Amino acid sequence: MRQRFEEVALPHLDAAYNLARWLTRNEADAADVVQEAFLRALTYFEGYRGENPRAWLLMIVRNTCYRWLERNRSAKITPISLENEAAVERAAGLGGEPALDPEALVGRQRDATLLNALIEQLPPLFREVLILREVDELSYRDISEVLAVPIGTVMSRLARARGLLKEAWYRRDAKERDETPP
């Protein structure tokens, strides 16, 4: 059974960690959550019926993460780095061709840092659906399984998340223009 579990679950370890990291906003806490989630998954693996293993595992990670957050709600939360900025930029409609000159590269890094901060400010329901779709590249159906909501709800939350992210981006951009001396 353990070998079968490893074959089913281990290919999705990175996606599990990524989701936990975005929900906890802390790398060490995410590692703890993923470890606990994998132990739960192994414990109840006999009940696994061969459905979509990625969605099954991410649902366990998500539920474990929210239980962990309830127990540790007052814990200090540390921002994380954005590893997959291109996927999230596409989600916000901000992506483009990579720049080659140093000034543009610095600007791109600044944009990625800002985008990371704006995503962290999204309410958890919108942040998780955005990460599952744009970073982990799950289908609407898989996200529906992970979140245990209808596909229409996934689509609605994703549209709202993208809208909120885009609004925050443009608000921040306008604020910076207003603060920049002529």
C-alpha positions as CSV (number, residue, x, y, z in Angstrom):
1,M,0.0,0.0,0.0
2,R,2.8,2.4,0.8
3,Q,4.4,2.0,-2.6
4,R,1.1,2.7,-4.3
5,F,0.6,5.7,-2.1
6,E,4.0,7.1,-3.1
7,E,3.2,6.5,-6.8
8,V,-0.1,8.4,-6.5
9,A,0.9,11.2,-4.1
10,L,4.5,12.1,-4.6
11,P,4.2,13.5,-8.1
12,H,1.9,16.2,-6.6
13,L,4.2,17.2,-3.7
14,D,5.2,20.5,-5.3
15,A,1.6,21.5,-6.0
16,A,0.7,20.5,-2.4
17,Y,3.5,22.6,-1.0
18,N,2.7,25.5,-3.3
19,L,-0.9,25.6,-2.2
20,A,-0.1,25.4,1.5
21,R,2.6,28.1,1.2
22,W,0.1,30.5,-0.4
23,L,-2.5,29.8,2.2
24,T,-0.2,29.9,5.3
25,R,2.0,32.7,3.8
26,N,5.0,31.0,5.4
27,E,7.4,28.5,4.0
28,A,8.1,26.6,7.3
29,D,4.4,26.4,8.2
30,A,3.6,25.2,4.7
31,A,6.1,22.4,5.1
32,D,4.4,21.4,8.4
33,V,1.0,21.5,6.8
34,V,2.1,19.4,3.8
35,Q,3.7,16.8,6.1
36,E,0.5,16.6,8.2
37,A,-1.6,16.4,5.0
38,F,0.5,13.6,3.6
39,L,0.2,11.6,6.8
40,R,-3.6,12.0,6.7
41,A,-3.6,11.0,3.1
42,L,-1.6,7.9,3.8
43,T,-3.8,7.0,6.8
44,Y,-6.9,7.2,4.7
45,F,-5.4,5.9,1.5
46,E,-7.5,2.7,1.6
47,G,-10.5,4.9,0.9
48,Y,-9.0,6.4,-2.2
49,R,-10.9,5.1,-5.3
50,G,-8.6,6.2,-8.0
51,E,-10.2,9.5,-8.8
52,N,-8.0,12.4,-9.9
53,P,-5.0,12.0,-7.5
54,R,-3.9,15.7,-7.7
55,A,-7.4,17.0,-6.8
56,W,-7.8,14.4,-4.1
57,L,-4.4,15.3,-2.5
58,L,-4.9,19.1,-2.8
59,M,-8.3,18.8,-1.2
60,I,-6.6,17.1,1.8
61,V,-3.9,19.8,1.9
62,R,-6.4,22.6,1.7
63,N,-8.5,21.1,4.5
64,T,-5.4,20.4,6.6
65,C,-4.2,23.9,6.0
66,Y,-7.5,25.6,7.2
67,R,-7.5,23.4,10.3
68,W,-3.9,24.4,11.0
69,L,-4.8,28.1,10.5
70,E,-7.7,27.8,12.9
71,R,-5.3,26.3,15.6
72,N,-2.5,28.8,14.9
73,R,-4.4,31.9,13.8
74,S,-2.4,34.2,16.0
75,A,0.9,32.9,14.7
76,K,3.2,35.4,12.9
77,I,2.8,35.2,9.2
78,T,5.8,35.9,7.0
79,P,5.5,36.9,3.3
80,I,6.7,34.4,0.7
81,S,8.6,34.9,-2.5
82,L,6.7,34.5,-5.8
83,E,8.3,31.6,-7.7
84,N,6.0,31.5,-10.7
85,E,5.4,35.2,-11.4
86,A,4.6,34.6,-15.1
87,A,1.5,32.5,-14.4
88,V,0.2,35.0,-11.9
89,E,1.0,37.9,-14.2
90,R,-1.1,36.2,-16.9
91,A,-3.9,35.8,-14.4
92,A,-3.9,39.5,-13.7
93,G,-3.6,40.3,-17.4
94,L,-0.2,41.9,-16.8
95,G,2.1,39.4,-18.6
96,G,4.3,40.3,-21.6
97,E,7.5,39.4,-23.3
98,P,10.5,39.2,-21.0
99,A,12.7,42.3,-21.2
100,L,16.4,41.9,-21.9
101,D,17.9,45.2,-20.7
102,P,18.9,45.6,-17.0
103,E,16.5,48.5,-16.3
104,A,13.5,46.5,-17.6
105,L,14.6,43.4,-15.6
106,V,14.7,45.5,-12.4
107,G,11.2,46.8,-13.2
108,R,10.0,43.3,-13.8
109,Q,11.3,42.1,-10.5
110,R,9.7,45.1,-8.8
111,D,6.4,44.3,-10.5
112,A,6.7,40.6,-9.4
113,T,7.2,41.7,-5.8
114,L,4.2,44.0,-6.0
115,L,2.1,41.3,-7.6
116,N,3.1,38.9,-4.8
117,A,2.1,41.5,-2.1
118,L,-1.2,42.1,-3.9
119,I,-2.1,38.4,-4.1
120,E,-1.3,38.0,-0.4
121,Q,-3.9,40.7,0.3
122,L,-6.7,38.9,-1.5
123,P,-9.2,37.2,0.7
124,P,-8.3,33.5,1.1
125,L,-11.2,32.2,-1.0
126,F,-10.1,34.3,-4.0
127,R,-6.3,33.7,-3.4
128,E,-6.7,29.9,-3.3
129,V,-8.7,29.7,-6.5
130,L,-6.3,32.0,-8.3
131,I,-3.3,30.0,-7.2
132,L,-4.9,26.7,-8.1
133,R,-5.8,27.9,-11.6
134,E,-3.0,30.1,-12.6
135,V,0.0,28.7,-10.8
136,D,-0.9,25.0,-10.3
137,E,-2.8,25.0,-13.7
138,L,-5.7,22.9,-12.4
139,S,-8.9,22.6,-14.5
140,Y,-12.1,24.2,-13.3
141,R,-13.4,20.6,-12.6
142,D,-10.3,19.8,-10.5
143,I,-10.6,23.1,-8.6
144,S,-14.3,22.3,-8.0
145,E,-13.2,19.0,-6.4
146,V,-10.5,20.5,-4.3
147,L,-12.7,23.3,-3.0
148,A,-15.9,21.1,-2.8
149,V,-17.9,23.7,-4.7
150,P,-19.8,23.8,-8.0
151,I,-17.8,24.7,-11.2
152,G,-19.9,27.9,-11.5
153,T,-18.6,29.0,-8.1
154,V,-15.1,28.3,-9.2
155,M,-15.6,30.4,-12.3
156,S,-17.2,33.2,-10.3
157,R,-14.5,33.3,-7.6
158,L,-11.7,33.2,-10.3
159,A,-13.3,36.1,-12.1
160,R,-13.7,38.0,-8.9
161,A,-10.1,37.2,-7.9
162,R,-8.7,38.4,-11.2
163,G,-10.8,41.6,-11.0
164,L,-9.7,42.4,-7.5
165,L,-6.1,41.8,-8.4
166,K,-6.3,44.0,-11.4
167,E,-8.1,46.8,-9.5
168,A,-5.4,46.6,-6.7
169,W,-2.7,46.7,-9.3
170,Y,-4.0,49.8,-11.1
171,R,-4.8,51.5,-7.8
172,R,-1.2,51.0,-6.6
173,D,0.1,52.1,-10.0
174,A,-2.0,55.3,-9.9
175,K,-0.9,56.0,-6.3
176,E,2.8,55.7,-7.3
177,R,2.3,58.1,-10.3
178,D,0.7,60.6,-7.9
179,E,3.6,60.3,-5.4
180,T,6.3,60.6,-8.1
181,P,7.6,64.2,-8.3
182,P,7.4,65.8,-11.8
